[in-house]
């Protein structure tokens, strides 16, 4: 078994690039983790699909990932094709549960080292497609906060606040509160624009002034 040492990992249910890591994420400092060389098709499936690996593969990597505090992660490893790398965490039944990208320094180091590692054929099966978000985590977070805020205004019947937000957002006013509410929700289904960023800043400001 080959290993990679001293790596930062950020396991999430959905794969995200390292530049999307958030300050509130739980970043693991891993002292030692199995490193497996696979082909590009396998890497692409690991990024874009939910997979399941057999019991014999789990036994090979079981408790081989060592953390800083002399603790161990049960079923994790890094896969690389020499161009792309991904760390995966599996359940006891072999089903994939979490994914992590790697920071650029580790990406480059592994890409250089992996060609000294024999290519492995992993016997996995695809369970389902993974939902790969086209928007960044930050964009999704902004939309979520705006939606939560307008939902609360509508439920509490704070219509004057809702009208103010609508005016700032759409540069117009309409009499029908229900229509305003629906238009705002519909707008959140579209790509983020400067208008939504402005509304997000207004929401943040309102809480800072409380």
NORCORRA-V294029 format. One record per run of one state. SS is the DSSP state (@ for helix, = for strand, . for the rest). FROM is the first residue (numbers start at 1). TO is the last residue. If there is no record, write none. Layout:
# NORCORRA-V294029
((SS;FROM;TO) (SS;FROM;TO))
This chain:
# NORCORRA-V294029
((.;1;2) (=;3;9) (.;10;11) (=;12;12) (.;13;17) (@;18;20) (.;21;27) (=;28;37) (.;38;39) (@;40;48) (=;49;53) (.;54;54) (@;55;61) (.;62;64) (=;65;67) (.;68;71) (=;72;73) (.;74;75) (=;76;80) (.;81;84) (=;85;90) (.;91;94) (=;95;100) (.;101;103) (@;104;116) (.;117;118) (=;119;119) (.;120;123) (=;124;129) (.;130;136) (@;137;155) (.;156;158) (@;159;170) (.;171;176) (@;177;187) (.;188;193) (@;194;208) (.;209;210))
